Amino acid sequence: MEHMGFVSLIPPLLAIVLAVLFRNVIISLFVGIFTGLMILSGGNPIAATTGTIRDYLSPQLTDSYNAAVIVLLLFIGGFVSLVEHSGGGAALARRTMHLIDTRVKTQVSAWLGGLIIFFSDMGTPLIVGPVFEKLFDKVKVSREKLAWVLDSTASPVAIMIPFIGWGVYVMGLIREEFQRLGIDASEFTTFVQAIPFQFYAILTVLAVPVVALAGIDFGAMRRADRRVRDTGALSWPESKPLRKLEPQADAGAGESHPMLIWLPLLVLFVTLFGLLVSYGFPFESVPGSDFRVALSTGYLFAAVVLIGLMIRFKVKRLGEIFDTYIAGMQKMVNVVLILVLAWALGSLLGEMGTARYIVELMEGSVPAFIVPAIIFLSAAVMSFATGSSWGTFAIMLPLAIPMALGLDAPMVVSIGAVLSGGIFGDHCSPISDSTILASTGAGCDHIDHVRTQLPYSLTNAAIALVSFVVAGITESGLTVLASVALMLATFAVLSRRQQRQAALAQGH
């Protein structure tokens, strides 16, 4: 029996519905797994419970690949926490403040700051935001624009980097499905090949310098920037800015040094390339186990160097530094739990034949080239409703990969569609933690941020949707060039239309 029919859809649908209703991915995934085991055990709750633990959760933890991924995520969490609390990012920004004296320079500099803090999607708004807040005020650019810059350089940047927590997490999900389906391909190579098909993330990151350099504003963002230029008001009268940051976020910033940013990252890259260059990295595929060991070593060495620098510049005492490092590791526990449950759910769905059933339903009625576009929309809706791109990846990748294989749809494009849809929904969702942190970092009203960002996000998402249809036909990574060109033209048209409307309004 290749699949269990409609009942094979119950576990993933239940996980999705619960995630939307309660916005707790961990509980949703667990309930989905338990429900599937209840079905397989004929409704025996004891057998379902023991089966969940013995046959699905424990094997994921004892698998050598999975254990290595978990160890790597813990090292990444500790290092990122040290960087966020070292004050190095703020110190680097202060050293360059005297060069930032125009609206364009200020916006582009904040964008570059977000790119530099690529290793932490949550660190970007809390490190870059407070530094550039006053600079944006000085050149009369709205706080809403700053929030958009922060949000556009957080998760959209992080999702394209294979050697940080985001990439490691996604590659873990890809590898599990490839192994289950007998696909002989490297998860690292696949992730890298999918980067040109992450249309939404690419368009979002590039939109910031385009808007800044060309002076393109439209929608609610145009009104917000005009408010600051004409009245100097940092927010609307009814707004409630989110100004309070975590007390530790800028700890030690006054005593820090830019070296605390660039030297640990240099150690990380030198270690990574030094250990992997013999394999032909980054141009050749590297065995997964060697890649994970090299990454773990790099993050450990970088953390040791950073600890030494924090002691040298008296940023924190040694005990506080270790507490910070351990706290960063603890923050990854939720990620580890989601990943383990996602692996378990994927294994369960494979046994129930969920993807095969979906393929059977769609085969003959849905053209293969349209599958990536359908996946993009599905992931976007789920991510928007749950406010969690990681939860979306955990549920959608185990469905999308076998669907692409069964329907003969382009695999790499389909993976890019899951990642793009997850980022788009998360980027727009008012309940997303990254959206809230961007509002907090910029010191602006949260709803104002969502309202001003939405026109840019929807425009890029519409272009991404068209791009996935085209990429589904051509399977060419060069599609992204056409996407960028279409974004430039669309933004220009929208801006000119608003300028004409404003001119007509003034004429009356």
VOZA-593329 format. One record per residue (C-alpha): x, y, z; residue number from 1; residue in one letter. Coordinates in steps of 0.25 Angstrom, whole numbers, plus 5000, padded with zeros to 4 digits. Example, Ala and Ser with C-alpha at 12.3 -4.5 7.8 and 13.67 -1.06 7.14 Angstrom:
   px   py   pz   i aa
 5049 4982 5031   1  A
 5055 4996 5029   2  S
This chain:
   px   py   pz   i aa
 5000 5000 5000   1  M
 5007 5013 4995   2  E
 4998 5022 5004   3  H
 4987 5022 5014   4  M
 4978 5031 5006   5  G
 4972 5044 5012   6  F
 4975 5040 5027   7  V
 4990 5042 5023   8  S
 4986 5057 5022   9  L
 4981 5058 5036  10  I
 4995 5059 5043  11  P
 5000 5070 5035  12  P
 4987 5078 5034  13  L
 4985 5077 5049  14  L
 4999 5082 5051  15  A
 4996 5094 5042  16  I
 4983 5097 5048  17  V
 4988 5096 5062  18  L
 5000 5105 5058  19  A
 4991 5116 5053  20  V
 4981 5115 5064  21  L
 4991 5115 5076  22  F
 5004 5120 5069  23  R
 5012 5109 5076  24  N
 5020 5101 5066  25  V
 5026 5091 5076  26  I
 5012 5087 5082  27  I
 5006 5086 5068  28  S
 5017 5077 5062  29  L
 5016 5068 5074  30  F
 5001 5067 5073  31  V
 5002 5064 5058  32  G
 5012 5052 5061  33  I
 5004 5047 5073  34  F
 4991 5047 5064  35  T
 4998 5040 5053  36  G
 5003 5029 5063  37  L
 4988 5028 5068  38  M
 4984 5025 5054  39  I
 4995 5015 5052  40  L
 4992 5008 5065  41  S
 4977 5007 5063  42  G
 4974 5017 5073  43  G
 4983 5012 5085  44  N
 4988 5024 5093  45  P
 4998 5016 5100  46  I
 5004 5010 5088  47  A
 5003 5023 5081  48  A
 5011 5030 5093  49  T
 5022 5019 5094  50  T
 5023 5019 5078  51  G
 5025 5034 5078  52  T
 5036 5033 5088  53  I
 5043 5020 5084  54  R
 5041 5020 5069  55  D
 5041 5034 5065  56  Y
 5047 5044 5075  57  L
 5058 5035 5081  58  S
 5064 5031 5067  59  P
 5065 5045 5063  60  Q
 5073 5049 5075  61  L
 5082 5036 5074  62  T
 5085 5038 5059  63  D
 5100 5043 5057  64  S
 5096 5053 5046  65  Y
 5085 5059 5055  66  N
 5093 5060 5067  67  A
 5104 5067 5060  68  A
 5094 5077 5055  69  V
 5089 5080 5069  70  I
 5103 5082 5074  71  V
 5106 5092 5063  72  L
 5093 5099 5066  73  L
 5097 5100 5081  74  L
 5111 5106 5077  75  F
 5105 5116 5068  76  I
 5095 5120 5078  77  G
 5106 5123 5088  78  G
 5114 5131 5079  79  F
 5103 5139 5074  80  V
 5099 5143 5088  81  S
 5113 5147 5091  82  L
 5114 5156 5079  83  V
 5100 5162 5082  84  E
 5105 5166 5096  85  H
 5119 5170 5092  86  S
 5115 5184 5087  87  G
 5124 5182 5075  88  G
 5114 5185 5065  89  G
 5110 5199 5072  90  A
 5125 5202 5073  91  A
 5127 5199 5059  92  L
 5115 5208 5055  93  A
 5120 5220 5064  94  R
 5134 5220 5057  95  R
 5127 5222 5044  96  T
 5116 5232 5048  97  M
 5124 5245 5043  98  H
 5123 5240 5029  99  L
 5108 5238 5029 100  I
 5102 5252 5026 101  D
 5091 5250 5016 102  T
 5078 5243 5014 103  R
 5084 5233 5004 104  V
 5096 5230 5012 105  K
 5088 5228 5025 106  T
 5079 5218 5019 107  Q
 5090 5211 5011 108  V
 5099 5210 5024 109  S
 5088 5204 5032 110  A
 5086 5194 5021 111  W
 5101 5191 5021 112  L
 5100 5190 5036 113  G
 5089 5179 5034 114  G
 5097 5171 5024 115  L
 5109 5171 5034 116  I
 5101 5165 5045 117  I
 5097 5154 5036 118  F
 5099 5143 5046 119  F
 5087 5147 5055 120  S
 5073 5151 5049 121  D
 5069 5156 5063 122  M
 5082 5163 5066 123  G
 5081 5172 5054 124  T
 5069 5180 5059 125  P
 5074 5181 5073 126  L
 5089 5184 5069 127  I
 5087 5193 5057 128  V
 5074 5200 5060 129  G
 5078 5207 5073 130  P
 5091 5212 5066 131  V
 5084 5218 5054 132  F
 5071 5223 5061 133  E
 5076 5237 5064 134  K
 5083 5238 5050 135  L
 5070 5235 5043 136  F
 5064 5246 5051 137  D
 5075 5256 5048 138  K
 5074 5254 5033 139  V
 5058 5254 5034 140  K
 5056 5239 5030 141  V
 5044 5233 5037 142  S
 5046 5222 5048 143  R
 5036 5214 5039 144  E
 5047 5214 5028 145  K
 5057 5209 5038 146  L
 5048 5198 5043 147  A
 5047 5194 5028 148  W
 5062 5194 5026 149  V
 5064 5186 5039 150  L
 5053 5176 5035 151  D
 5059 5174 5021 152  S
 5073 5171 5025 153  T
 5069 5161 5036 154  A
 5063 5148 5032 155  S
 5063 5151 5017 156  P
 5079 5152 5018 157  V
 5080 5140 5029 158  A
 5072 5130 5020 159  I
 5082 5131 5009 160  M
 5095 5128 5018 161  I
 5098 5113 5018 162  P
 5107 5114 5030 163  F
 5099 5120 5041 164  I
 5087 5115 5049 165  G
 5077 5117 5038 166  W
 5085 5109 5027 167  G
 5088 5098 5037 168  V
 5074 5097 5041 169  Y
 5069 5096 5026 170  V
 5080 5087 5022 171  M
 5076 5077 5033 172  G
 5062 5077 5028 173  L
 5066 5075 5013 174  I
 5076 5064 5017 175  R
 5065 5056 5025 176  E
 5056 5056 5013 177  E
 5067 5053 5003 178  F
 5071 5041 5011 179  Q
 5057 5036 5013 180  R
 5054 5037 4998 181  L
 5067 5032 4993 182  G
 5072 5044 4986 183  I
 5087 5044 4985 184  D
 5090 5059 4986 185  A
 5097 5068 4996 186  S
 5088 5076 5005 187  E
 5099 5087 5005 188  F
 5100 5087 4989 189  T
 5085 5087 4988 190  T
 5084 5099 4998 191  F
 5094 5107 4990 192  V
 5087 5104 4977 193  Q
 5074 5108 4983 194  A
 5079 5122 4987 195  I
 5076 5128 4973 196  P
 5062 5123 4974 197  F
 5060 5130 4987 198  Q
 5053 5141 4979 199  F
 5046 5148 4991 200  Y
 5058 5149 5000 201  A
 5067 5154 4989 202  I
 5057 5165 4984 203  L
 5055 5169 4998 204  T
 5069 5171 5001 205  V
 5072 5179 4988 206  L
 5060 5187 4990 207  A
 5066 5195 5001 208  V
 5078 5202 4993 209  P
 5069 5203 4981 210  V
 5059 5211 4989 211  V
 5070 5219 4996 212  A
 5078 5223 4984 213  L
 5066 5225 4974 214  A
 5057 5232 4985 215  G
 5046 5223 4982 216  I
 5035 5223 4992 217  D
 5020 5219 4991 218  F
 5008 5216 4999 219  G
 5008 5218 5014 220  A
 5024 5219 5015 221  M
 5023 5232 5006 222  R
 5013 5238 5015 223  R
 5022 5235 5027 224  A
 5034 5241 5021 225  D
 5027 5253 5017 226  R
 5022 5255 5031 227  R
 5036 5255 5036 228  V
 5041 5264 5026 229  R
 5030 5274 5027 230  D
 5027 5274 5042 231  T
 5039 5267 5048 232  G
 5029 5258 5056 233  A
 5035 5244 5058 234  L
 5022 5237 5059 235  S
 5007 5240 5057 236  W
 4999 5246 5068 237  P
 4992 5233 5071 238  E
 5004 5224 5070 239  S
 5010 5216 5081 240  K
 5025 5214 5078 241  P
 5032 5202 5083 242  L
 5044 5208 5089 243  R
 5048 5199 5100 244  K
 5060 5189 5097 245  L
 5065 5177 5105 246  E
 5074 5183 5116 247  P
 5085 5174 5111 248  Q
 5084 5177 5097 249  A
 5094 5188 5097 250  D
 5102 5184 5110 251  A
 5116 5188 5109 252  G
 5114 5196 5097 253  A
 5121 5208 5103 254  G
 5134 5201 5106 255  E
 5134 5192 5093 256  S
 5142 5193 5081 257  H
 5140 5189 5066 258  P
 5150 5178 5067 259  M
 5139 5170 5075 260  L
 5132 5169 5062 261  I
 5142 5167 5051 262  W
 5152 5159 5057 263  L
 5144 5147 5062 264  P
 5137 5147 5049 265  L
 5151 5146 5042 266  L
 5155 5135 5051 267  V
 5142 5128 5047 268  L
 5144 5129 5032 269  F
 5159 5126 5033 270  V
 5156 5113 5041 271  T
 5145 5109 5032 272  L
 5152 5111 5019 273  F
 5165 5105 5025 274  G
 5159 5092 5029 275  L
 5151 5091 5016 276  L
 5159 5096 5005 277  V
 5165 5083 5003 278  S
 5151 5078 4998 279  Y
 5150 5089 4988 280  G
 5141 5098 4997 281  F
 5134 5106 4994 282  P
 5133 5102 4979 283  F
 5132 5087 4981 284  E
 5123 5079 4990 285  S
 5128 5076 5004 286  V
 5124 5063 5011 287  P
 5113 5067 5021 288  G
 5120 5062 5033 289  S
 5133 5069 5030 290  D
 5125 5082 5027 291  F
 5118 5081 5041 292  R
 5131 5078 5049 293  V
 5138 5090 5042 294  A
 5127 5099 5045 295  L
 5126 5095 5059 296  S
 5141 5097 5061 297  T
 5140 5111 5054 298  G
 5129 5116 5063 299  Y
 5137 5110 5075 300  L
 5150 5117 5072 301  F
 5142 5130 5069 302  A
 5135 5129 5082 303  A
 5149 5127 5089 304  V
 5155 5139 5082 305  V
 5143 5148 5085 306  L
 5143 5144 5100 307  I
 5158 5148 5100 308  G
 5154 5161 5094 309  L
 5143 5164 5103 310  M
 5152 5162 5115 311  I
 5163 5170 5109 312  R
 5154 5182 5106 313  F
 5146 5180 5120 314  K
 5133 5178 5113 315  V
 5128 5168 5124 316  K
 5134 5160 5135 317  R
 5138 5145 5131 318  L
 5126 5139 5139 319  G
 5116 5148 5132 320  E
 5122 5145 5119 321  I
 5121 5130 5121 322  F
 5106 5132 5126 323  D
 5104 5140 5113 324  T
 5110 5128 5105 325  Y
 5101 5118 5112 326  I
 5089 5127 5111 327  A
 5091 5127 5096 328  G
 5092 5112 5095 329  M
 5079 5111 5103 330  Q
 5072 5120 5093 331  K
 5074 5109 5083 332  M
 5067 5099 5090 333  V
 5054 5103 5084 334  N
 5060 5102 5070 335  V
 5066 5088 5074 336  V
 5052 5083 5078 337  L
 5045 5088 5065 338  I
 5056 5082 5057 339  L
 5055 5068 5064 340  V
 5040 5068 5063 341  L
 5040 5072 5049 342  A
 5050 5061 5046 343  W
 5040 5051 5053 344  A
 5028 5057 5046 345  L
 5035 5055 5033 346  G
 5038 5041 5036 347  S
 5023 5038 5040 348  L
 5018 5045 5027 349  L
 5027 5036 5019 350  G
 5022 5024 5026 351  E
 5007 5028 5024 352  M
 5010 5032 5009 353  G
 5005 5046 5011 354  T
 5013 5052 4999 355  A
 5010 5041 4990 356  R
 4995 5043 4993 357  Y
 4996 5058 4989 358  I
 5004 5054 4977 359  V
 4993 5044 4973 360  E
 4982 5055 4975 361  L
 4990 5066 4967 362  M
 4996 5057 4956 363  E
 4990 5060 4942 364  G
 4982 5072 4947 365  S
 4994 5081 4952 366  V
 5005 5084 4942 367  P
 5019 5081 4948 368  A
 5023 5096 4945 369  F
 5013 5102 4954 370  I
 5016 5094 4966 371  V
 5027 5103 4971 372  P
 5017 5115 4971 373  A
 5006 5107 4978 374  I
 5017 5103 4989 375  I
 5021 5118 4990 376  F
 5006 5122 4993 377  L
 5004 5111 5003 378  S
 5016 5114 5011 379  A
 5013 5129 5010 380  A
 4999 5127 5016 381  V
 5004 5118 5027 382  M
 5016 5127 5031 383  S
 5007 5139 5031 384  F
 4997 5132 5040 385  A
 5007 5126 5050 386  T
 5017 5137 5049 387  G
 5028 5126 5048 388  S
 5036 5124 5036 389  S
 5044 5113 5043 390  W
 5031 5105 5047 391  G
 5027 5107 5033 392  T
 5040 5101 5027 393  F
 5038 5089 5037 394  A
 5024 5086 5032 395  I
 5025 5089 5017 396  M
 5039 5084 5013 397  L
 5035 5069 5017 398  P
 5023 5071 5008 399  L
 5029 5079 4997 400  A
 5041 5071 4994 401  I
 5034 5058 4991 402  P
 5023 5066 4984 403  M
 5033 5071 4974 404  A
 5040 5058 4972 405  L
 5026 5051 4970 406  G
 5021 5062 4960 407  L
 5034 5063 4953 408  D
 5035 5078 4957 409  A
 5048 5085 4958 410  P
 5053 5081 4972 411  M
 5063 5092 4975 412  V
 5052 5103 4970 413  V
 5042 5096 4979 414  S
 5051 5097 4991 415  I
 5054 5112 4988 416  G
 5039 5113 4988 417  A
 5037 5108 5002 418  V
 5048 5117 5007 419  L
 5043 5129 5000 420  S
 5028 5127 5004 421  G
 5032 5125 5018 422  G
 5041 5138 5018 423  I
 5030 5146 5011 424  F
 5019 5142 5021 425  G
 5028 5144 5033 426  D
 5032 5158 5028 427  H
 5018 5163 5027 428  C
 5012 5156 5039 429  S
 5009 5166 5051 430  P
 5010 5154 5060 431  I
 5024 5150 5055 432  S
 5036 5152 5065 433  D
 5045 5158 5055 434  S
 5034 5168 5051 435  T
 5032 5172 5065 436  I
 5047 5173 5068 437  L
 5049 5182 5055 438  A
 5038 5192 5061 439  S
 5045 5191 5075 440  T
 5059 5194 5069 441  G
 5054 5206 5061 442  A
 5046 5211 5072 443  G
 5033 5212 5064 444  C
 5019 5208 5065 445  D
 5018 5193 5062 446  H
 5005 5194 5053 447  I
 5011 5206 5046 448  D
 5023 5198 5042 449  H
 5014 5187 5037 450  V
 5006 5197 5029 451  R
 5017 5204 5023 452  T
 5025 5191 5020 453  Q
 5013 5184 5014 454  L
 5013 5191 5000 455  P
 5028 5187 4997 456  Y
 5026 5173 5002 457  S
 5013 5170 4994 458  L
 5020 5176 4982 459  T
 5032 5167 4983 460  N
 5023 5155 4986 461  A
 5015 5157 4974 462  A
 5028 5158 4966 463  I
 5033 5145 4973 464  A
 5020 5138 4969 465  L
 5022 5141 4955 466  V
 5037 5137 4956 467  S
 5033 5124 4961 468  F
 5024 5121 4949 469  V
 5035 5125 4940 470  V
 5046 5117 4948 471  A
 5037 5105 4948 472  G
 5037 5105 4933 473  I
 5052 5109 4930 474  T
 5058 5104 4943 475  E
 5069 5115 4941 476  S
 5075 5122 4952 477  G
 5076 5134 4943 478  L
 5061 5136 4945 479  T
 5065 5145 4957 480  V
 5072 5155 4948 481  L
 5058 5157 4941 482  A
 5052 5158 4955 483  S
 5061 5169 4959 484  V
 5058 5177 4946 485  A
 5043 5175 4948 486  L
 5045 5180 4963 487  M
 5052 5193 4958 488  L
 5042 5196 4947 489  A
 5030 5193 4957 490  T
 5036 5202 4968 491  F
 5038 5213 4958 492  A
 5024 5213 4952 493  V
 5018 5212 4966 494  L
 5026 5224 4971 495  S
 5023 5233 4958 496  R
 5008 5230 4960 497  R
 5008 5235 4974 498  Q
 5016 5247 4970 499  Q
 5006 5250 4960 500  R
 4995 5248 4969 501  Q
 5002 5257 4980 502  A
 5004 5268 4969 503  A
 4989 5268 4965 504  L
 4985 5269 4979 505  A
 4994 5281 4982 506  Q
 4988 5287 4969 507  G
 4974 5286 4975 508  H
